[in-house]
Amino acid sequence: VAAAGGFDAVAAACPGAARVDLRGATVVPGMTDAHAHVMLEAARRRRADLSECGDATECAAVLAAWAKNSTGSWALGFGFDQTAWPGGAWPDKQDLDAVLPTEPARAEHVSGHACWVNSAALAAANITKD
């Protein structure tokens, strides 16, 4: 969308644009995304923001601080991106266990396609080595 408003305003903002008579039809700007998760985005806003963390230790600390002020039984975070951290290594459960040893913790990757959990979360989900 290059401009919006009445004809004169749009014509002034886009002097070379062609005028098309749509004969009463509606035009909707092309602001669509073939891969949108609106409900997930709403849920993310109620979790610890891990997007500015510089490493796993900082993310774990942010998540632990968020958990202290949360009324839920799980510590929840979103937005970590290990590719931006020194070394780029994936975090592991020990990073979260150090600051959240008994409360289940789950942090979603910025992509929404991976998560990082602690030992308490694995136990709550009955995930074992077997």
MIGURO-424676 format. One record per residue: x negated, y, z of N, C-alpha, C in turn. Coordinates in steps of 0.02 Angstrom, whole numbers, plus 32768, in hexadecimal, padded with zeros to 4 digits. Atoms other than C-alpha are relative to their C-alpha. Example, Ala and Ser with C-alpha at 12.3 -4.5 7.8 and 13.67 -1.06 7.14 Angstrom:
<bamars>
+------+------+------+------+------+------+------+------+------+
|  n_u |  n_v |  n_w | ca_u | ca_v | ca_w |  c_u |  c_v |  c_w |
+------+------+------+------+------+------+------+------+------+
| 7FD3 | 7FC5 | 8000 | 7D99 | 7F1F | 8186 | 7FD3 | 803C | 8000 |
| 802A | 7FC5 | 7FFD | 7D54 | 7FCB | 8165 | 8027 | 8037 | 8025 |
+------+------+------+------+------+------+------+------+------+
</bamars>
This chain:
<bamars>
+------+------+------+------+------+------+------+------+------+
|  n_u |  n_v |  n_w | ca_u | ca_v | ca_w |  c_u |  c_v |  c_w |
+------+------+------+------+------+------+------+------+------+
| 7FD5 | 7FC6 | 8000 | 8000 | 8000 | 8000 | 7FD3 | 803D | 8000 |
| 802A | 7FC4 | 8006 | 7FAE | 80A0 | 7FC6 | 8021 | 803D | 801E |
| 7FDD | 7FC7 | 7FE5 | 8035 | 8118 | 8000 | 8049 | 7FEC | 800E |
| 7FB9 | 800C | 7FF1 | 80E5 | 811D | 8049 | 8023 | 8043 | 8007 |
| 7FD9 | 7FC3 | 7FFA | 816F | 819C | 804B | 802B | 800B | 7FC2 |
| 7FD7 | 7FEE | 803A | 81DA | 81F6 | 7FCC | 7FD6 | 8001 | 7FC0 |
| 8022 | 8001 | 8041 | 81B0 | 81FC | 7F13 | 7FCA | 8035 | 7FFB |
| 8030 | 7FC9 | 8007 | 8159 | 82A6 | 7F1B | 7FC1 | 7FF3 | 802A |
| 803A | 800E | 7FD5 | 80E9 | 8272 | 7FAD | 7FD5 | 7FC8 | 7FE3 |
| 8026 | 8038 | 801D | 80B8 | 81CD | 7F5B | 7FDE | 8016 | 7FBF |
| 801E | 7FE8 | 803F | 809B | 8220 | 7EB1 | 7FC4 | 802C | 800E |
| 8039 | 7FD5 | 7FEF | 8029 | 82A0 | 7F03 | 7FC5 | 7FD7 | 801A |
| 8035 | 8029 | 7FE4 | 7FC7 | 8219 | 7F60 | 7FE2 | 7FD1 | 7FCC |
| 8016 | 8030 | 8033 | 7FBA | 81A9 | 7EC6 | 800E | 801D | 7FBB |
| 7FEE | 7FDD | 803D | 7FB3 | 821B | 7E2E | 8000 | 7FD6 | 7FC0 |
| 8002 | 8029 | 803D | 7F8C | 8191 | 7DAF | 8030 | 7FC6 | 8001 |
| 7FD4 | 803B | 7FFA | 800F | 8115 | 7DEB | 803B | 8005 | 7FD1 |
| 7FC5 | 8003 | 802C | 809A | 80DC | 7D77 | 803E | 7FFC | 802B |
| 7FC0 | 8002 | 7FDD | 814E | 80F3 | 7DAC | 8028 | 7FC6 | 7FE1 |
| 7FDA | 803A | 8016 | 81B8 | 8054 | 7DA2 | 8046 | 8005 | 801C |
| 7FBB | 8000 | 7FEA | 8275 | 8055 | 7DA8 | 8014 | 7FB9 | 8013 |
| 7FEF | 8042 | 7FE8 | 82A6 | 7FBF | 7E12 | 804A | 7FF2 | 7FFF |
| 7FB7 | 8007 | 8007 | 8360 | 7FDA | 7DF2 | 8020 | 7FE9 | 8041 |
| 7FE1 | 800E | 7FBF | 838C | 7FD4 | 7EAB | 7FE0 | 7FC7 | 8027 |
| 8020 | 8037 | 7FDC | 831A | 7F43 | 7EDA | 7FD3 | 801B | 8037 |
| 8029 | 7FED | 7FC7 | 82B4 | 7F47 | 7F79 | 7FB8 | 7FEB | 7FF3 |
| 8047 | 8010 | 8003 | 81F6 | 7F4C | 7F7D | 7FE7 | 7FF8 | 8047 |
| 801D | 800E | 7FBE | 819D | 7EFF | 8011 | 7FB4 | 7FFE | 7FF7 |
| 8049 | 8000 | 8007 | 80E3 | 7F24 | 8029 | 7FE5 | 7FB9 | 800B |
| 801F | 8042 | 7FFC | 8074 | 7E8B | 8016 | 7FD6 | 7FF6 | 803E |
| 8024 | 800A | 7FC2 | 8045 | 7E7B | 80CC | 8011 | 7FBB | 801C |
| 7FF1 | 8043 | 7FEA | 8059 | 7DC0 | 80D6 | 7FBF | 7FDA | 800A |
| 803A | 802A | 7FF2 | 7FE1 | 7D3F | 8118 | 8018 | 7FB8 | 7FFC |
| 7FEB | 8045 | 8008 | 7FF1 | 7C8B | 80E1 | 7FEF | 7FD5 | 803D |
| 8015 | 8027 | 7FC6 | 7FA8 | 7C55 | 8187 | 8007 | 8029 | 8040 |
| 7FF4 | 7FD7 | 7FC5 | 7FF8 | 7CB9 | 8213 | 8020 | 7FD6 | 8037 |
| 7FE5 | 8023 | 7FC6 | 801E | 7C78 | 82C2 | 8019 | 8035 | 8031 |
| 7FE6 | 7FC8 | 7FD9 | 808B | 7CFF | 830D | 8009 | 7FED | 8049 |
| 7FF5 | 8014 | 7FBA | 80BC | 7C9E | 83AA | 7FBE | 7FF4 | 8024 |
| 8041 | 800B | 7FE0 | 8008 | 7C6B | 83CB | 7FDF | 8043 | 8010 |
| 801C | 7FBE | 7FF2 | 7FD2 | 7D21 | 83BD | 801F | 801F | 803E |
| 7FDE | 7FE6 | 7FC4 | 8053 | 7D51 | 843F | 7FE6 | 7FDD | 803E |
| 801A | 8026 | 7FC6 | 8015 | 7CC7 | 84B3 | 7FB8 | 8015 | 8010 |
| 8046 | 7FEC | 7FF5 | 7F60 | 7CFE | 849C | 7FFB | 803F | 802A |
| 8002 | 7FC0 | 7FDC | 7F89 | 7DA7 | 84E3 | 800A | 7FF6 | 804B |
| 7FF6 | 800F | 7FB9 | 7FAF | 7D52 | 8589 | 7FC8 | 7FD4 | 801A |
| 803B | 8027 | 7FED | 7F02 | 7D02 | 8595 | 7FC4 | 802E | 8006 |
| 803F | 7FDA | 7FFA | 7E53 | 7D3C | 85BF | 7FE4 | 800D | 7FBA |
| 801D | 7FEE | 8040 | 7E06 | 7D98 | 852C | 7FB5 | 7FF1 | 8002 |
| 8046 | 8015 | 8001 | 7D60 | 7D43 | 8506 | 7FDB | 8018 | 7FC2 |
| 801B | 7FEB | 8040 | 7D3F | 7D9C | 8462 | 7FC1 | 802B | 8004 |
| 803B | 7FD5 | 7FF9 | 7CB9 | 7E11 | 84A5 | 7FC7 | 7FDF | 8026 |
| 8033 | 8023 | 7FD9 | 7C54 | 7D8E | 8504 | 7FC2 | 7FF3 | 7FD7 |
| 803F | 8009 | 8022 | 7B9D | 7D81 | 84D8 | 7FE3 | 7FBB | 8004 |
| 8017 | 8045 | 7FFA | 7B85 | 7CCD | 850E | 8031 | 7FD9 | 802B |
| 7FD2 | 802C | 7FDB | 7BD7 | 7C39 | 8565 | 8005 | 8014 | 804A |
| 7FFF | 7FED | 7FBA | 7BA6 | 7C75 | 8613 | 802D | 803C | 800B |
| 7FD5 | 7FC5 | 7FFA | 7BFA | 7D1D | 85F8 | 804A | 7FED | 7FF5 |
| 7FBB | 8015 | 800B | 7C96 | 7CCA | 85B1 | 801C | 7FDC | 803D |
| 7FE9 | 8024 | 7FC4 | 7CA1 | 7C56 | 8647 | 800F | 8030 | 8038 |
| 7FF5 | 7FCF | 7FCB | 7C92 | 7CEA | 86BD | 8040 | 8029 | 7FF3 |
| 7FC2 | 7FDB | 8011 | 7D1B | 7D4B | 8661 | 803D | 7FD5 | 800D |
| 7FC8 | 802E | 7FF5 | 7D8C | 7CB3 | 8666 | 800D | 7FF5 | 804A |
| 7FF7 | 8009 | 7FB8 | 7D6C | 7C97 | 8720 | 801E | 803E | 8020 |
| 7FE3 | 7FC2 | 7FE5 | 7D92 | 7D4E | 8746 | 804A | 8006 | 7FED |
| 7FBB | 7FFF | 8015 | 7E32 | 7D43 | 86E1 | 802A | 7FD0 | 802A |
| 7FDB | 8033 | 7FDA | 7E65 | 7CA5 | 873E | 8010 | 8018 | 8047 |
| 7FF3 | 7FE7 | 7FBD | 7E57 | 7CFE | 87E6 | 803E | 802C | 8003 |
| 7FC6 | 7FD3 | 8003 | 7EE0 | 7D77 | 87B0 | 803D | 7FDF | 7FDF |
| 7FCA | 8022 | 8023 | 7F4D | 7CF5 | 8758 | 802B | 7FD9 | 8031 |
| 7FD2 | 8027 | 7FD6 | 7FE5 | 7CA2 | 87A2 | 8007 | 7FB8 | 7FE6 |
| 7FFA | 8043 | 801D | 7FD4 | 7C08 | 8733 | 7FD0 | 7FCF | 8020 |
| 802B | 8034 | 7FE3 | 7F82 | 7B64 | 8760 | 7FC2 | 7FF3 | 7FD4 |
| 803A | 8008 | 802D | 7F0A | 7B6A | 86CB | 7FE1 | 8044 | 7FF2 |
| 8024 | 7FC5 | 8018 | 7E85 | 7BE9 | 869D | 8000 | 7FFC | 7FB4 |
| 7FF9 | 8001 | 8049 | 7EA9 | 7C16 | 85E7 | 7FDE | 803C | 7FE0 |
| 8022 | 7FCA | 8024 | 7E40 | 7C7A | 856F | 8003 | 7FF5 | 7FB6 |
| 7FFF | 8004 | 8049 | 7E36 | 7C9F | 84B7 | 7FCB | 802F | 7FE3 |
| 8028 | 7FD3 | 8029 | 7DBA | 7CE5 | 843A | 7FB5 | 7FF6 | 8003 |
| 8049 | 8008 | 8000 | 7D0D | 7C9F | 845F | 7FE9 | 7FED | 7FBA |
| 801C | 800F | 8041 | 7C9D | 7C93 | 83C7 | 7FB6 | 7FF3 | 8009 |
| 8046 | 8013 | 7FF1 | 7BFC | 7C34 | 83E6 | 7FD1 | 8012 | 7FC7 |
| 802D | 7FEE | 8037 | 7BBA | 7C64 | 833A | 7FE1 | 8045 | 800A |
| 801B | 7FBD | 7FF2 | 7B9E | 7D14 | 837D | 7FD0 | 7FFF | 803C |
| 802B | 8005 | 7FC6 | 7B3C | 7CD5 | 8414 | 7FB9 | 7FEE | 7FEC |
| 8045 | 8015 | 800E | 7A7F | 7CC0 | 841B | 7FFD | 7FB3 | 7FFA |
| 8006 | 8048 | 800B | 7A5B | 7C13 | 83D4 | 803E | 7FE2 | 7FE0 |
| 7FC2 | 8017 | 8020 | 7B11 | 7BFC | 839E | 8019 | 7FBC | 8016 |
| 7FEB | 8043 | 7FEA | 7B27 | 7B5B | 8403 | 8046 | 8001 | 801D |
| 7FBE | 8008 | 7FE2 | 7BD3 | 7B1E | 8436 | 7FF8 | 7FFC | 804B |
| 8002 | 8006 | 7FB7 | 7BF7 | 7B32 | 84F0 | 8015 | 7FBA | 8015 |
| 7FE9 | 8041 | 7FE8 | 7C14 | 7A98 | 855B | 8022 | 8008 | 8043 |
| 7FD8 | 7FFD | 7FC3 | 7C79 | 7A6C | 85F4 | 7FD8 | 8018 | 803C |
| 8028 | 7FEB | 7FC7 | 7BE8 | 7A8D | 866B | 8000 | 804C | 8009 |
| 7FFE | 7FB7 | 7FFC | 7BEF | 7B47 | 8641 | 803E | 8016 | 8027 |
| 7FC2 | 7FEF | 7FDC | 7CA4 | 7B4E | 867F | 8001 | 7FE1 | 8046 |
| 8001 | 8021 | 7FBE | 7C8A | 7AD1 | 870D | 7FDA | 8029 | 8034 |
| 8029 | 7FD8 | 7FD2 | 7C09 | 7B47 | 8759 | 8028 | 8036 | 8023 |
| 7FD8 | 7FC9 | 7FE2 | 7C8C | 7BCE | 8779 | 8048 | 7FED | 800F |
| 7FBC | 8019 | 7FF5 | 7D2F | 7B6C | 8775 | 7FFC | 7FB4 | 800B |
| 800B | 8048 | 7FF4 | 7D07 | 7AC4 | 87C6 | 8040 | 7FD7 | 800C |
| 7FC3 | 8026 | 7FF0 | 7DB9 | 7A94 | 87F9 | 803D | 8014 | 7FD8 |
| 7FC6 | 7FE9 | 8027 | 7E32 | 7AFC | 8791 | 7FF6 | 7FEF | 7FB7 |
| 8006 | 800F | 8047 | 7E54 | 7ABD | 86E1 | 7FF7 | 8041 | 7FD7 |
| 800E | 7FC6 | 802A | 7E0F | 7B36 | 865F | 7FFE | 7FEC | 7FB7 |
| 7FFE | 800C | 8048 | 7E2D | 7B40 | 85A4 | 7FF5 | 8042 | 7FDC |
| 800F | 7FC4 | 8027 | 7DE2 | 7BC0 | 852D | 8004 | 7FEE | 7FB6 |
| 7FF9 | 800C | 8047 | 7E16 | 7BC7 | 8477 | 7FCB | 8027 | 7FD9 |
| 802F | 7FE0 | 802F | 7D99 | 7BED | 83EE | 8024 | 8037 | 7FDA |
| 7FE3 | 7FC8 | 8026 | 7DB6 | 7C8D | 838A | 8028 | 7FE7 | 7FC4 |
| 7FDC | 801C | 8039 | 7DF0 | 7C20 | 82F9 | 8042 | 7FE0 | 8013 |
| 7FC4 | 8023 | 7FEA | 7E76 | 7BCD | 8362 | 7FFE | 7FB6 | 7FF0 |
| 8004 | 8046 | 8015 | 7E39 | 7B25 | 8322 | 7FD0 | 7FD6 | 802A |
| 802B | 8026 | 7FD1 | 7DCA | 7AEF | 83B3 | 800B | 801D | 8045 |
| 7FFC | 7FE6 | 7FBB | 7DCB | 7AFF | 846F | 7FC7 | 7FE3 | 802A |
| 8035 | 8010 | 7FD1 | 7D52 | 7AF3 | 84FF | 8021 | 7FF8 | 8043 |
| 7FE0 | 800E | 7FC0 | 7D87 | 7AA3 | 85A2 | 7FCD | 7FEB | 8034 |
| 802B | 8017 | 7FCA | 7D3F | 7A79 | 864B | 8014 | 7FBA | 8016 |
| 7FF3 | 8043 | 7FE7 | 7D3D | 79D5 | 86AB | 8046 | 7FF9 | 801D |
| 7FBD | 8002 | 7FE2 | 7DDD | 7A00 | 8709 | 8036 | 7FFB | 7FCA |
| 7FCF | 8003 | 8037 | 7E39 | 7A19 | 8664 | 7FFF | 7FBA | 7FE1 |
| 8004 | 8044 | 801A | 7DF9 | 7973 | 8623 | 8023 | 7FCF | 802D |
| 7FE0 | 802C | 7FCF | 7E33 | 791E | 86C2 | 804C | 8009 | 7FFE |
| 7FB9 | 7FF3 | 8003 | 7EDE | 7972 | 86B9 | 8020 | 7FE1 | 7FC2 |
| 7FE7 | 801C | 803D | 7EF2 | 7932 | 8608 | 7FF1 | 7FB4 | 7FFB |
| 8012 | 8047 | 7FFE | 7EB6 | 7883 | 863A | 7FD0 | 7FED | 7FC8 |
| 8033 | 800E | 8033 | 7E25 | 788E | 85C0 | 7FC1 | 7FE8 | 8024 |
| 803B | 801E | 7FE1 | 7D97 | 781C | 85F4 | 7FCF | 7FEA | 7FCA |
| 8030 | 801B | 8030 | 7CFD | 77D2 | 85A3 | 801B | 7FC4 | 7FDB |
| 7FE3 | 803C | 801F | 7D64 | 7738 | 8580 | 8033 | 8014 | 7FCD |
+------+------+------+------+------+------+------+------+------+
</bamars>
